[in-house]
Amino acid sequence: MLEIHLLTLFPEAVESYLQASILGRAQASEKLKVHVLDFRRFTTDKHNSVDDRPFGGGPGMVLKPEPIFAAIEWVEQEFGLCKKILLTPAGEPFRQKHAVEFATEERLLLLCGRYEGFDERIRLGIDWTEISLGDFVLCGGELPALAVIEASARLIEGVLGDEQSAVEESFTNPHLLDHPHYTRPVEFRGMEVPEILRTGNHPKVAAWRQQQAILRTSQRRPDLGPDNAD
């Protein structure tokens, strides 16, 4: 079982998603366990302050180090050491290879930032794997955290109904997008399912799918070619 601790100021923003569909079934079958922790619980002042104005001036508010350090220390005392993931625009772009790695861990901890950012001592004082969902800025780390959790959890054995689903898809071969998919009806608004997919000739179908994956990748994501691999 993969155990995940998600630190956020807005548990209500993630809890319903974590209980839905595949993630919900994975938790029901005890292949995944996600603990959502509001780190505001670890404030010590009467106002329960988790942020303050930045030194040096500037807009916005900055997350304070004290409640976050206290929350992480409590988690690791109660549950054990975690691989710690910091969701930040300054992190390494999230790739399928990260999901593969995270799926093999015993315990993950993800920190969702908010506001203008976090005190730099949070980054310096803790051993993080820093992850970014892409070159854009969100209001917080909750959506990136859910993306990391889902991408990782679906790779755990038994989570998906068909284990081949996690094998035959985009980025599993790190240099290719997935091939096109079709289902019934055979014809829809003048568009037909390719004849090769209706032949029952599995070697020819596999060859067609490989060819289509290569073509799609070259057209849409040439940056994924082997020469551009990480």
Secondary structure, 3 states (H helix, E strand, C coil): CEEEEEEECCHHHCHHHHCCHHHHHHHHCCCEEEEEEEHHHHCCCCCCCCEECCCCCCCCCEECHHHHHHHHHHHHHHHCCCEEEEEEEEEEECCHHHHHHHHCCCEEEEECCECCEECHHHHHCCCEEEEECCCCCCCECHHHHHHHHHHHHCCCCCCCCCHHHHCCCECCECCCCCCCCCCCCCEECCEECCHHHHCCCHHHHHHHHHHHHHHHHHHHCHHHCHHHCC
